[in-house]
């Protein structure tokens, strides 16, 4: 898709961009030198930019070198090596002119300002000296003359305070984001992933800097891709040092590199112990030049991979022309992650239009405005973006309708309509109640229709009495009499004489009669176990017992 061009008079498209940012939850910001030009810090590629200034200083230094009577001793191209001090120029004027011409021949004739920010700057002592002077003067200017930050810096802080900022990747080395309370320390890492959860975003954000490890910890909130002006780095051992110690700033302003104390102490210890000395490195500004690797790449790569996995929904690019190769890679990777989300947008705010052939499938909106002007317009359209995380919002107040005085006829007709509606509702409720009662009657039927409960197994114990008559040899046993029904049960002699033993699972068992001491029979008990059968009435178990007893006889 082609890049949508947005001009200052494009109200509809500006409103679309404002709505996209207001609905966003995870925003990645990429900034360049264009966000700091309004406070006096020059950019790189404009007519009065840093490239033009350093090129003018270089040409002036070359002319001074050519007109000087004696060459001055300077540091060599590599920060930790020095030019041989015992190399003296020739004494004669002819030999000096040949020496100066040979020195000028080592310098490129068509040098540009960009070349003085390249890693090749260390290969020539003159370019190294100019670079030291330029960086030291730029740092002093920022610290002494720049008092405030821009609205764009405040916009980045508002995204952080609103719980939207994933990370800010900047090409600037001025470090003005630290004045807004943003963290620039790469050692803080990627921060807490839970800061984007709903229950965390809904809570009020605490004032002041965030505590490492808390829910709202953003880690390193601003990643400086091209280094900073707060520290010096040794070109040999990569030890970080401060600018203020031992008047190092004035040494750099003179075009020389101060010695690294860590390397110097190691060299002295080796010499004191009788060992061979080692090289002593020189301190250089902690700035990443073209062709150099970031000194903290091991800390930077985990942060970028973490941010890509978070799945940001908006990418905002501010004040950069996207010409640096490393930045191009970062922007393209984040644009892929943003477009993978539904409704994800990539917005570029810069005065120069990007190349359509290179960025048509990457950038969605190009806003041809100054960064601070666009931020001011955005705040007028959607001021809720500047609300702090967890801030209370006022409830929406509904509009109250004005009361209209009605006549008596309208009031009476309204009352009649109300009565008719009440009658209709009562009739409806009555019919609904009847339907409910019918449903209840239908549902009240027994759930076990056509089924009978199985009675528990019981054992019927019937007492049978004998007539007390003396026993004679060979005489039969007197028949027992059932007192309950007065029926004679003719039992077999074998059963009475030797009743069978009980066995497990035996369906029928009896207790036979026994002979007492006085020659009479005692009471006979007949035990009849009942089977589990269907029970329809209360009299059925008794009838079943009677039938079994008849079958036994």
NUZANU-862401 format. One record per residue (C-alpha): residue in three letters; x, y, z; residue number from 1. Coordinates in nm, 2 decimals, always signed. Example, Ala and Ser with C-alpha at 12.3 -4.5 7.8 and 13.67 -1.06 7.14 Angstrom:
BEGIN
ala / +1.23 / -0.45 / +0.78 / 1
ser / +1.37 / -0.11 / +0.71 / 2
***
This chain:
BEGIN
unk / +0.00 / +0.00 / +0.00 / 1
unk / +0.12 / +0.36 / -0.07 / 2
unk / +0.21 / +0.58 / +0.21 / 3
unk / -0.08 / +0.81 / +0.32 / 4
unk / +0.05 / +1.17 / +0.31 / 5
unk / -0.09 / +1.39 / +0.59 / 6
unk / -0.05 / +1.76 / +0.57 / 7
unk / -0.13 / +2.02 / +0.85 / 8
unk / -0.47 / +2.09 / +0.69 / 9
unk / -0.57 / +1.72 / +0.67 / 10
unk / -0.81 / +1.72 / +0.97 / 11
unk / -0.97 / +1.38 / +0.89 / 12
unk / -0.64 / +1.20 / +0.87 / 13
unk / -0.49 / +1.38 / +1.17 / 14
unk / -0.80 / +1.28 / +1.37 / 15
unk / -0.76 / +0.91 / +1.25 / 16
unk / -0.40 / +0.91 / +1.38 / 17
unk / -0.51 / +1.07 / +1.71 / 18
unk / -0.78 / +0.80 / +1.76 / 19
unk / -0.53 / +0.52 / +1.68 / 20
unk / -0.30 / +0.65 / +1.95 / 21
unk / -0.58 / +0.70 / +2.20 / 22
unk / -0.70 / +0.34 / +2.15 / 23
unk / -0.34 / +0.19 / +2.16 / 24
unk / -0.21 / -0.01 / +2.45 / 25
unk / +0.15 / -0.08 / +2.35 / 26
unk / +0.35 / +0.19 / +2.17 / 27
unk / +0.71 / +0.18 / +2.05 / 28
unk / +0.87 / +0.52 / +1.97 / 29
unk / +1.18 / +0.58 / +1.75 / 30
unk / +1.33 / +0.93 / +1.76 / 31
unk / +1.60 / +1.12 / +1.58 / 32
unk / +1.77 / +1.46 / +1.60 / 33
unk / +1.46 / +1.63 / +1.47 / 34
unk / +1.29 / +1.63 / +1.81 / 35
unk / +1.56 / +1.85 / +1.97 / 36
unk / +1.61 / +2.12 / +1.70 / 37
unk / +1.36 / +2.36 / +1.86 / 38
unk / +1.58 / +2.40 / +2.17 / 39
unk / +1.90 / +2.49 / +1.98 / 40
unk / +2.06 / +2.15 / +1.93 / 41
unk / +2.13 / +2.11 / +1.56 / 42
unk / +2.05 / +1.80 / +1.36 / 43
unk / +2.29 / +1.62 / +1.13 / 44
unk / +2.19 / +1.67 / +0.77 / 45
unk / +2.05 / +2.02 / +0.75 / 46
unk / +2.24 / +2.33 / +0.62 / 47
unk / +2.34 / +2.43 / +0.97 / 48
unk / +2.36 / +2.08 / +1.11 / 49
unk / +2.64 / +1.89 / +1.28 / 50
unk / +2.79 / +1.76 / +0.96 / 51
unk / +2.83 / +2.11 / +0.82 / 52
unk / +2.97 / +2.25 / +1.15 / 53
unk / +3.23 / +1.98 / +1.19 / 54
unk / +3.33 / +2.00 / +0.82 / 55
unk / +3.39 / +2.38 / +0.87 / 56
unk / +3.61 / +2.31 / +1.17 / 57
unk / +3.80 / +2.05 / +0.98 / 58
unk / +3.88 / +2.28 / +0.69 / 59
unk / +3.98 / +2.55 / +0.93 / 60
unk / +4.21 / +2.31 / +1.11 / 61
unk / +4.38 / +2.21 / +0.78 / 62
unk / +4.45 / +2.57 / +0.69 / 63
unk / +4.60 / +2.63 / +1.03 / 64
unk / +4.82 / +2.32 / +1.00 / 65
unk / +4.94 / +2.44 / +0.66 / 66
unk / +5.03 / +2.79 / +0.78 / 67
unk / +5.19 / +2.67 / +1.11 / 68
unk / +5.57 / +2.70 / +1.14 / 69
unk / +5.61 / +2.38 / +1.34 / 70
unk / +5.38 / +2.08 / +1.36 / 71
unk / +5.21 / +2.01 / +1.69 / 72
unk / +5.21 / +1.68 / +1.86 / 73
unk / +4.87 / +1.51 / +1.86 / 74
unk / +4.72 / +1.18 / +1.94 / 75
unk / +4.71 / +0.92 / +1.66 / 76
unk / +4.40 / +0.78 / +1.50 / 77
unk / +4.36 / +0.49 / +1.74 / 78
unk / +4.26 / +0.62 / +2.08 / 79
unk / +4.51 / +0.41 / +2.28 / 80
unk / +4.82 / +0.48 / +2.07 / 81
unk / +5.03 / +0.80 / +2.06 / 82
unk / +5.24 / +0.96 / +1.79 / 83
unk / +5.61 / +0.92 / +1.84 / 84
unk / +5.74 / +1.22 / +2.02 / 85
unk / +6.10 / +1.19 / +1.91 / 86
unk / +6.00 / +1.24 / +1.54 / 87
unk / +6.11 / +1.60 / +1.48 / 88
unk / +6.04 / +1.79 / +1.16 / 89
unk / +6.32 / +1.90 / +0.93 / 90
unk / +6.50 / +2.22 / +1.02 / 91
unk / +6.50 / +2.38 / +0.68 / 92
unk / +6.20 / +2.55 / +0.53 / 93
unk / +6.20 / +2.33 / +0.22 / 94
unk / +6.20 / +2.02 / +0.42 / 95
unk / +5.91 / +2.15 / +0.63 / 96
unk / +5.70 / +2.23 / +0.33 / 97
unk / +5.75 / +1.88 / +0.20 / 98
unk / +5.66 / +1.74 / +0.54 / 99
unk / +5.34 / +1.95 / +0.56 / 100
unk / +5.24 / +1.85 / +0.21 / 101
unk / +5.29 / +1.48 / +0.29 / 102
unk / +5.07 / +1.53 / +0.60 / 103
unk / +4.80 / +1.69 / +0.39 / 104
unk / +4.82 / +1.42 / +0.13 / 105
unk / +4.72 / +1.16 / +0.39 / 106
unk / +4.39 / +1.35 / +0.45 / 107
unk / +4.11 / +1.32 / +0.19 / 108
unk / +4.05 / +1.63 / -0.01 / 109
unk / +3.67 / +1.59 / -0.04 / 110
unk / +3.60 / +1.50 / +0.32 / 111
unk / +3.24 / +1.55 / +0.44 / 112
unk / +3.09 / +1.60 / +0.78 / 113
unk / +2.95 / +1.24 / +0.78 / 114
unk / +3.30 / +1.10 / +0.74 / 115
unk / +3.40 / +1.26 / +1.07 / 116
unk / +3.13 / +1.04 / +1.24 / 117
unk / +3.27 / +0.73 / +1.08 / 118
unk / +3.50 / +0.48 / +1.25 / 119
unk / +3.77 / +0.58 / +1.00 / 120
unk / +3.81 / +0.90 / +1.20 / 121
unk / +4.06 / +0.72 / +1.43 / 122
unk / +4.30 / +0.65 / +1.13 / 123
unk / +4.40 / +1.02 / +1.10 / 124
unk / +4.53 / +1.23 / +1.40 / 125
unk / +4.39 / +1.55 / +1.26 / 126
unk / +4.04 / +1.41 / +1.22 / 127
unk / +4.07 / +1.25 / +1.57 / 128
unk / +4.16 / +1.59 / +1.72 / 129
unk / +3.87 / +1.77 / +1.55 / 130
unk / +3.63 / +1.50 / +1.67 / 131
unk / +3.74 / +1.53 / +2.03 / 132
unk / +3.70 / +1.91 / +2.02 / 133
unk / +3.36 / +1.89 / +1.85 / 134
unk / +3.21 / +1.64 / +2.09 / 135
unk / +3.34 / +1.82 / +2.40 / 136
unk / +3.21 / +2.16 / +2.28 / 137
unk / +2.87 / +2.00 / +2.20 / 138
unk / +2.84 / +1.85 / +2.54 / 139
unk / +2.92 / +2.18 / +2.71 / 140
unk / +2.67 / +2.36 / +2.50 / 141
unk / +2.39 / +2.11 / +2.59 / 142
unk / +2.47 / +2.13 / +2.96 / 143
unk / +2.50 / +2.51 / +2.98 / 144
unk / +2.26 / +2.65 / +2.72 / 145
unk / +1.98 / +2.40 / +2.70 / 146
unk / +1.74 / +2.45 / +2.99 / 147
unk / +1.42 / +2.28 / +2.90 / 148
unk / +1.30 / +1.99 / +2.70 / 149
unk / +1.07 / +1.99 / +2.40 / 150
unk / +0.70 / +1.90 / +2.39 / 151
unk / +0.80 / +1.58 / +2.21 / 152
unk / +1.00 / +1.47 / +2.51 / 153
unk / +0.71 / +1.54 / +2.73 / 154
unk / +0.49 / +1.34 / +2.49 / 155
unk / +0.71 / +1.03 / +2.54 / 156
unk / +0.69 / +1.08 / +2.92 / 157
unk / +0.31 / +1.10 / +2.89 / 158
unk / +0.30 / +0.77 / +2.70 / 159
unk / +0.51 / +0.62 / +2.99 / 160
unk / +0.28 / +0.76 / +3.26 / 161
unk / -0.03 / +0.64 / +3.08 / 162
unk / +0.10 / +0.28 / +3.07 / 163
unk / +0.14 / +0.27 / +2.69 / 164
unk / +0.51 / +0.30 / +2.63 / 165
unk / +0.69 / -0.02 / +2.55 / 166
unk / +1.03 / +0.14 / +2.47 / 167
unk / +1.18 / +0.45 / +2.31 / 168
unk / +1.47 / +0.39 / +2.07 / 169
unk / +1.66 / +0.71 / +2.00 / 170
unk / +1.95 / +0.81 / +1.78 / 171
unk / +2.02 / +1.12 / +1.99 / 172
unk / +2.32 / +1.14 / +2.23 / 173
unk / +2.20 / +1.45 / +2.42 / 174
unk / +2.02 / +1.25 / +2.70 / 175
unk / +1.74 / +1.50 / +2.74 / 176
unk / +1.49 / +1.22 / +2.81 / 177
unk / +1.66 / +1.18 / +3.15 / 178
unk / +1.54 / +1.53 / +3.25 / 179
unk / +1.18 / +1.40 / +3.21 / 180
unk / +1.24 / +1.12 / +3.45 / 181
unk / +1.29 / +0.84 / +3.19 / 182
unk / +1.54 / +0.57 / +3.26 / 183
unk / +1.84 / +0.55 / +3.02 / 184
unk / +2.04 / +0.27 / +3.20 / 185
unk / +2.07 / -0.04 / +2.99 / 186
unk / +2.15 / -0.24 / +3.29 / 187
unk / +1.79 / -0.20 / +3.41 / 188
unk / +1.70 / -0.45 / +3.14 / 189
unk / +1.36 / -0.50 / +2.97 / 190
unk / +1.14 / -0.43 / +3.27 / 191
unk / +0.83 / -0.61 / +3.40 / 192
unk / +0.60 / -0.77 / +3.15 / 193
unk / +0.30 / -0.74 / +3.38 / 194
unk / +0.29 / -0.36 / +3.35 / 195
unk / +0.05 / -0.40 / +3.05 / 196
unk / -0.20 / -0.61 / +3.24 / 197
unk / -0.55 / -0.47 / +3.30 / 198
unk / -0.53 / -0.49 / +3.67 / 199
unk / -0.20 / -0.31 / +3.67 / 200
unk / -0.29 / -0.04 / +3.42 / 201
unk / -0.61 / +0.04 / +3.62 / 202
unk / -0.41 / +0.12 / +3.93 / 203
unk / -0.27 / +0.47 / +3.99 / 204
unk / +0.09 / +0.50 / +3.89 / 205
unk / +0.32 / +0.60 / +4.18 / 206
unk / +0.50 / +0.93 / +4.16 / 207
unk / +0.87 / +0.95 / +4.10 / 208
unk / +1.11 / +0.69 / +3.94 / 209
unk / +0.99 / +0.34 / +3.93 / 210
unk / +1.14 / +0.08 / +4.17 / 211
unk / +1.32 / -0.21 / +4.00 / 212
unk / +1.12 / -0.53 / +4.01 / 213
unk / +0.78 / -0.37 / +4.08 / 214
unk / +0.47 / -0.41 / +3.86 / 215
unk / +0.52 / -0.08 / +3.67 / 216
unk / +0.89 / -0.12 / +3.62 / 217
unk / +0.97 / -0.04 / +3.26 / 218
unk / +1.34 / -0.12 / +3.29 / 219
unk / +1.55 / +0.08 / +3.05 / 220
unk / +1.28 / +0.31 / +2.91 / 221
unk / +1.50 / +0.49 / +2.65 / 222
unk / +1.76 / +0.30 / +2.45 / 223
unk / +2.04 / +0.52 / +2.31 / 224
unk / +2.14 / +0.35 / +1.99 / 225
unk / +2.44 / +0.59 / +1.93 / 226
unk / +2.58 / +0.62 / +2.28 / 227
unk / +2.57 / +0.91 / +2.52 / 228
unk / +2.76 / +1.22 / +2.64 / 229
unk / +2.76 / +1.13 / +3.00 / 230
unk / +3.06 / +0.89 / +3.01 / 231
unk / +3.40 / +0.83 / +2.85 / 232
unk / +3.51 / +0.48 / +2.74 / 233
unk / +3.86 / +0.35 / +2.71 / 234
unk / +3.95 / +0.24 / +2.36 / 235
unk / +4.15 / -0.06 / +2.49 / 236
unk / +3.98 / -0.21 / +2.80 / 237
unk / +3.63 / -0.05 / +2.75 / 238
unk / +3.63 / +0.09 / +3.10 / 239
unk / +3.37 / +0.36 / +3.16 / 240
unk / +3.48 / +0.69 / +3.33 / 241
unk / +3.33 / +1.02 / +3.41 / 242
unk / +3.39 / +1.35 / +3.23 / 243
unk / +3.44 / +1.55 / +3.54 / 244
unk / +3.73 / +1.36 / +3.70 / 245
unk / +4.07 / +1.53 / +3.67 / 246
unk / +3.96 / +1.79 / +3.42 / 247
unk / +3.91 / +1.55 / +3.14 / 248
unk / +3.67 / +1.78 / +2.96 / 249
unk / +3.94 / +2.05 / +2.91 / 250
unk / +4.18 / +1.78 / +2.78 / 251
unk / +3.93 / +1.67 / +2.52 / 252
unk / +3.86 / +2.04 / +2.42 / 253
unk / +4.23 / +2.07 / +2.35 / 254
unk / +4.20 / +1.78 / +2.10 / 255
unk / +4.38 / +1.52 / +2.31 / 256
unk / +4.26 / +1.20 / +2.48 / 257
unk / +4.31 / +1.16 / +2.86 / 258
unk / +4.47 / +0.84 / +2.98 / 259
unk / +4.27 / +0.55 / +3.12 / 260
unk / +4.35 / +0.51 / +3.49 / 261
unk / +4.27 / +0.14 / +3.48 / 262
unk / +4.52 / +0.07 / +3.21 / 263
unk / +4.78 / +0.30 / +3.37 / 264
unk / +4.76 / +0.12 / +3.71 / 265
unk / +4.80 / -0.22 / +3.54 / 266
unk / +5.10 / -0.10 / +3.35 / 267
unk / +5.27 / +0.04 / +3.67 / 268
unk / +5.20 / -0.28 / +3.86 / 269
unk / +5.36 / -0.49 / +3.59 / 270
unk / +5.67 / -0.26 / +3.56 / 271
unk / +5.71 / -0.26 / +3.94 / 272
unk / +5.71 / -0.64 / +3.95 / 273
unk / +5.98 / -0.65 / +3.68 / 274
unk / +5.75 / -0.75 / +3.39 / 275
unk / +5.72 / -0.60 / +3.06 / 276
unk / +5.49 / -0.30 / +3.04 / 277
unk / +5.15 / -0.30 / +2.86 / 278
unk / +4.98 / -0.04 / +2.64 / 279
unk / +4.78 / +0.24 / +2.80 / 280
unk / +4.45 / +0.32 / +2.65 / 281
unk / +4.30 / +0.66 / +2.58 / 282
unk / +3.96 / +0.77 / +2.69 / 283
unk / +3.72 / +0.86 / +2.41 / 284
unk / +3.35 / +0.99 / +2.42 / 285
unk / +3.11 / +0.70 / +2.46 / 286
unk / +2.96 / +0.76 / +2.11 / 287
unk / +2.89 / +0.49 / +1.86 / 288
unk / +3.02 / +0.59 / +1.51 / 289
unk / +2.93 / +0.45 / +1.17 / 290
unk / +3.09 / +0.11 / +1.13 / 291
unk / +3.13 / +0.04 / +1.50 / 292
unk / +2.94 / -0.21 / +1.71 / 293
unk / +2.75 / -0.09 / +2.01 / 294
unk / +2.96 / -0.15 / +2.32 / 295
unk / +2.66 / -0.28 / +2.52 / 296
unk / +2.52 / -0.50 / +2.24 / 297
unk / +2.49 / -0.79 / +2.49 / 298
unk / +2.24 / -0.58 / +2.69 / 299
unk / +2.07 / -0.43 / +2.39 / 300
unk / +1.97 / -0.74 / +2.20 / 301
unk / +1.76 / -0.91 / +2.47 / 302
unk / +1.56 / -0.58 / +2.51 / 303
unk / +1.47 / -0.56 / +2.14 / 304
unk / +1.37 / -0.93 / +2.12 / 305
unk / +1.15 / -0.89 / +2.43 / 306
unk / +0.98 / -0.58 / +2.28 / 307
unk / +0.91 / -0.76 / +1.95 / 308
unk / +0.75 / -1.05 / +2.14 / 309
unk / +0.52 / -0.81 / +2.33 / 310
unk / +0.33 / -0.74 / +2.01 / 311
unk / +0.31 / -0.36 / +2.00 / 312
unk / +0.01 / -0.21 / +1.81 / 313
unk / +0.15 / +0.13 / +1.71 / 314
unk / +0.50 / +0.24 / +1.60 / 315
unk / +0.57 / +0.62 / +1.61 / 316
unk / +0.88 / +0.75 / +1.43 / 317
unk / +0.97 / +1.11 / +1.51 / 318
unk / +1.23 / +1.34 / +1.36 / 319
unk / +1.45 / +1.10 / +1.16 / 320
unk / +1.50 / +1.05 / +0.79 / 321
unk / +1.57 / +0.67 / +0.83 / 322
unk / +1.90 / +0.67 / +0.65 / 323
unk / +2.11 / +0.48 / +0.90 / 324
unk / +2.14 / +0.11 / +0.82 / 325
unk / +2.10 / -0.02 / +1.17 / 326
unk / +1.80 / +0.19 / +1.24 / 327
unk / +1.63 / +0.07 / +0.92 / 328
unk / +1.66 / -0.29 / +1.04 / 329
unk / +1.50 / -0.20 / +1.37 / 330
unk / +1.21 / -0.01 / +1.21 / 331
unk / +1.13 / -0.28 / +0.97 / 332
unk / +1.13 / -0.55 / +1.24 / 333
unk / +0.90 / -0.35 / +1.46 / 334
unk / +0.67 / -0.26 / +1.16 / 335
unk / +0.63 / -0.64 / +1.10 / 336
unk / +0.53 / -0.69 / +1.46 / 337
unk / +0.29 / -0.40 / +1.45 / 338
unk / +0.12 / -0.50 / +1.12 / 339
unk / +0.07 / -0.85 / +1.26 / 340
unk / -0.17 / -0.71 / +1.51 / 341
unk / -0.52 / -0.61 / +1.39 / 342
unk / -0.54 / -0.24 / +1.34 / 343
unk / -0.17 / -0.19 / +1.39 / 344
unk / -0.03 / +0.14 / +1.24 / 345
unk / +0.32 / +0.28 / +1.17 / 346
unk / +0.33 / +0.66 / +1.18 / 347
unk / +0.63 / +0.88 / +1.06 / 348
unk / +0.64 / +1.25 / +1.16 / 349
unk / +0.92 / +1.43 / +0.98 / 350
unk / +0.95 / +1.72 / +0.74 / 351
unk / +1.13 / +1.51 / +0.47 / 352
unk / +0.92 / +1.25 / +0.29 / 353
unk / +1.05 / +0.89 / +0.30 / 354
unk / +1.13 / +0.71 / -0.02 / 355
unk / +0.81 / +0.54 / -0.16 / 356
unk / +1.00 / +0.25 / -0.31 / 357
unk / +1.17 / +0.16 / +0.02 / 358
unk / +0.90 / +0.23 / +0.28 / 359
unk / +0.57 / +0.18 / +0.10 / 360
unk / +0.50 / -0.15 / +0.27 / 361
unk / +0.64 / -0.04 / +0.61 / 362
unk / +0.49 / +0.31 / +0.69 / 363
unk / +0.12 / +0.38 / +0.69 / 364
unk / +0.11 / +0.75 / +0.76 / 365
unk / +0.36 / +1.02 / +0.68 / 366
unk / +0.29 / +1.35 / +0.87 / 367
unk / +0.48 / +1.63 / +0.70 / 368
unk / +0.50 / +1.85 / +1.01 / 369
unk / +0.74 / +1.96 / +1.28 / 370
unk / +0.74 / +1.71 / +1.57 / 371
unk / +0.64 / +1.97 / +1.83 / 372
unk / +0.36 / +2.11 / +1.61 / 373
unk / +0.22 / +1.77 / +1.56 / 374
unk / +0.23 / +1.69 / +1.93 / 375
unk / +0.04 / +2.02 / +2.00 / 376
unk / -0.22 / +1.93 / +1.75 / 377
unk / -0.25 / +1.58 / +1.89 / 378
unk / -0.31 / +1.71 / +2.24 / 379
unk / -0.59 / +1.94 / +2.12 / 380
unk / -0.76 / +1.64 / +1.95 / 381
unk / -0.72 / +1.38 / +2.21 / 382
unk / -0.61 / +1.52 / +2.55 / 383
unk / -0.69 / +1.19 / +2.72 / 384
unk / -0.36 / +1.05 / +2.59 / 385
unk / -0.19 / +1.27 / +2.85 / 386
unk / -0.39 / +1.13 / +3.13 / 387
unk / -0.19 / +0.95 / +3.40 / 388
unk / -0.23 / +0.57 / +3.45 / 389
unk / -0.52 / +0.49 / +3.67 / 390
unk / -0.66 / +0.85 / +3.67 / 391
unk / -1.02 / +0.88 / +3.76 / 392
unk / -1.25 / +0.98 / +3.47 / 393
unk / -1.56 / +1.18 / +3.51 / 394
unk / -1.89 / +0.99 / +3.44 / 395
unk / -2.09 / +1.08 / +3.13 / 396
unk / -2.38 / +1.31 / +3.23 / 397
unk / -2.70 / +1.24 / +3.03 / 398
unk / -2.89 / +1.54 / +2.89 / 399
unk / -3.21 / +1.62 / +3.09 / 400
unk / -3.52 / +1.69 / +2.88 / 401
unk / -3.73 / +2.00 / +2.96 / 402
unk / -4.07 / +1.93 / +3.11 / 403
unk / -4.38 / +2.02 / +2.89 / 404
unk / -4.70 / +2.13 / +3.05 / 405
unk / -4.99 / +1.92 / +2.93 / 406
unk / -5.36 / +2.01 / +2.91 / 407
unk / -5.64 / +1.83 / +3.11 / 408
unk / -5.76 / +1.64 / +2.81 / 409
unk / -5.41 / +1.50 / +2.74 / 410
unk / -5.38 / +1.40 / +3.11 / 411
unk / -5.72 / +1.22 / +3.11 / 412
unk / -5.65 / +1.03 / +2.79 / 413
unk / -5.31 / +0.93 / +2.93 / 414
unk / -5.48 / +0.80 / +3.25 / 415
unk / -5.73 / +0.59 / +3.04 / 416
unk / -5.44 / +0.44 / +2.84 / 417
unk / -5.26 / +0.35 / +3.16 / 418
unk / -5.58 / +0.18 / +3.30 / 419
unk / -5.62 / -0.02 / +2.97 / 420
unk / -5.25 / -0.12 / +2.99 / 421
unk / -5.29 / -0.24 / +3.35 / 422
unk / -5.59 / -0.45 / +3.25 / 423
unk / -5.40 / -0.61 / +2.97 / 424
unk / -5.11 / -0.69 / +3.20 / 425
unk / -5.34 / -0.84 / +3.46 / 426
unk / -5.51 / -1.06 / +3.20 / 427
unk / -5.17 / -1.17 / +3.07 / 428
unk / -5.04 / -1.25 / +3.42 / 429
unk / -5.36 / -1.45 / +3.49 / 430
unk / -5.32 / -1.66 / +3.18 / 431
unk / -4.95 / -1.71 / +3.25 / 432
unk / -5.04 / -1.82 / +3.61 / 433
unk / -5.28 / -2.08 / +3.47 / 434
unk / -5.02 / -2.21 / +3.23 / 435
unk / -4.77 / -2.24 / +3.51 / 436
unk / -5.02 / -2.43 / +3.73 / 437
unk / -5.10 / -2.68 / +3.45 / 438
unk / -4.73 / -2.73 / +3.40 / 439
unk / -4.69 / -2.79 / +3.78 / 440
unk / -4.97 / -3.05 / +3.77 / 441
unk / -4.81 / -3.23 / +3.48 / 442
unk / -4.47 / -3.22 / +3.64 / 443
unk / -4.62 / -3.36 / +3.97 / 444
unk / -4.66 / -3.71 / +3.84 / 445
unk / -4.44 / -3.97 / +4.01 / 446
unk / -4.11 / -4.02 / +3.85 / 447
unk / -4.12 / -4.40 / +3.91 / 448
unk / -4.44 / -4.47 / +3.73 / 449
unk / -4.48 / -4.85 / +3.65 / 450
unk / -4.21 / -4.95 / +3.89 / 451
unk / -4.24 / -5.12 / +4.23 / 452
unk / -3.99 / -5.10 / +4.50 / 453
unk / -3.81 / -5.42 / +4.59 / 454
unk / -3.86 / -5.51 / +4.96 / 455
unk / -3.57 / -5.60 / +5.17 / 456
unk / -3.51 / -5.97 / +5.24 / 457
unk / -3.69 / -6.08 / +5.56 / 458
unk / -3.71 / -6.41 / +5.74 / 459
unk / -4.06 / -6.52 / +5.85 / 460
unk / -4.05 / -6.69 / +6.19 / 461
unk / -4.38 / -6.88 / +6.28 / 462
unk / -4.43 / -7.05 / +6.62 / 463
unk / -4.57 / -7.41 / +6.61 / 464
unk / -4.69 / -7.57 / +6.93 / 465
unk / -4.71 / -7.95 / +7.00 / 466
unk / -4.96 / -8.13 / +7.21 / 467
unk / -4.78 / -8.26 / +7.53 / 468
unk / -4.84 / -8.64 / +7.50 / 469
unk / -4.61 / -8.91 / +7.62 / 470
unk / -4.40 / -9.08 / +7.35 / 471
unk / -4.42 / -9.46 / +7.30 / 472
unk / -4.20 / -9.69 / +7.12 / 473
unk / -4.29 / -9.70 / +6.75 / 474
unk / -4.57 / -9.43 / +6.79 / 475
unk / -4.57 / -9.14 / +6.55 / 476
unk / -4.51 / -8.79 / +6.66 / 477
unk / -4.81 / -8.59 / +6.73 / 478
unk / -4.89 / -8.34 / +6.45 / 479
unk / -4.81 / -7.98 / +6.53 / 480
unk / -5.08 / -7.72 / +6.55 / 481
unk / -5.03 / -7.37 / +6.40 / 482
unk / -5.18 / -7.13 / +6.65 / 483
unk / -5.20 / -6.85 / +6.40 / 484
unk / -5.43 / -7.01 / +6.15 / 485
unk / -5.52 / -7.34 / +6.33 / 486
unk / -5.41 / -7.55 / +6.04 / 487
unk / -5.24 / -7.88 / +6.08 / 488
unk / -4.91 / -7.92 / +5.90 / 489
unk / -4.82 / -8.27 / +5.82 / 490
unk / -4.44 / -8.27 / +5.85 / 491
unk / -4.23 / -8.57 / +5.75 / 492
unk / -4.07 / -8.78 / +6.02 / 493
unk / -3.72 / -8.75 / +5.87 / 494
unk / -3.74 / -8.37 / +5.89 / 495
unk / -3.86 / -8.38 / +6.25 / 496
unk / -3.61 / -8.65 / +6.36 / 497
unk / -3.31 / -8.51 / +6.20 / 498
unk / -3.35 / -8.15 / +6.08 / 499
unk / -3.11 / -8.05 / +5.80 / 500
unk / -2.81 / -7.83 / +5.88 / 501
unk / -2.81 / -7.47 / +5.75 / 502
unk / -2.60 / -7.40 / +5.45 / 503
unk / -2.51 / -7.08 / +5.29 / 504
unk / -2.75 / -7.00 / +5.01 / 505
unk / -3.01 / -7.25 / +5.14 / 506
unk / -3.36 / -7.13 / +5.04 / 507
unk / -3.55 / -7.31 / +5.32 / 508
unk / -3.45 / -7.40 / +5.68 / 509
unk / -3.63 / -7.54 / +5.98 / 510
unk / -3.58 / -7.58 / +6.35 / 511
unk / -3.69 / -7.93 / +6.43 / 512
unk / -3.85 / -8.04 / +6.75 / 513
unk / -3.64 / -8.17 / +7.04 / 514
unk / -3.73 / -8.41 / +7.32 / 515
unk / -3.74 / -8.26 / +7.67 / 516
unk / -3.64 / -8.44 / +7.99 / 517
unk / -4.00 / -8.51 / +8.09 / 518
unk / -4.08 / -8.68 / +7.75 / 519
unk / -4.26 / -8.40 / +7.58 / 520
unk / -4.18 / -8.21 / +7.27 / 521
unk / -4.09 / -7.84 / +7.28 / 522
unk / -4.20 / -7.56 / +7.06 / 523
unk / -4.12 / -7.60 / +6.69 / 524
unk / -4.01 / -7.30 / +6.49 / 525
unk / -4.04 / -7.29 / +6.11 / 526
unk / -3.82 / -7.03 / +5.94 / 527
unk / -3.91 / -6.94 / +5.58 / 528
unk / -3.69 / -6.69 / +5.40 / 529
unk / -3.86 / -6.46 / +5.15 / 530
unk / -3.73 / -6.39 / +4.80 / 531
unk / -3.71 / -6.04 / +4.65 / 532
unk / -4.03 / -6.01 / +4.44 / 533
unk / -4.24 / -5.74 / +4.31 / 534
unk / -4.45 / -5.59 / +4.58 / 535
unk / -4.78 / -5.44 / +4.47 / 536
unk / -4.99 / -5.47 / +4.80 / 537
unk / -4.91 / -5.52 / +5.17 / 538
unk / -5.08 / -5.87 / +5.17 / 539
unk / -4.85 / -6.01 / +4.90 / 540
unk / -4.56 / -6.12 / +5.13 / 541
unk / -4.80 / -6.31 / +5.35 / 542
unk / -4.96 / -6.49 / +5.06 / 543
unk / -4.62 / -6.59 / +4.92 / 544
unk / -4.52 / -6.73 / +5.25 / 545
unk / -4.83 / -6.94 / +5.28 / 546
unk / -4.79 / -7.09 / +4.93 / 547
unk / -4.42 / -7.18 / +5.00 / 548
unk / -4.52 / -7.35 / +5.33 / 549
unk / -4.79 / -7.56 / +5.14 / 550
unk / -4.53 / -7.66 / +4.88 / 551
unk / -4.29 / -7.78 / +5.16 / 552
unk / -4.56 / -8.00 / +5.32 / 553
***
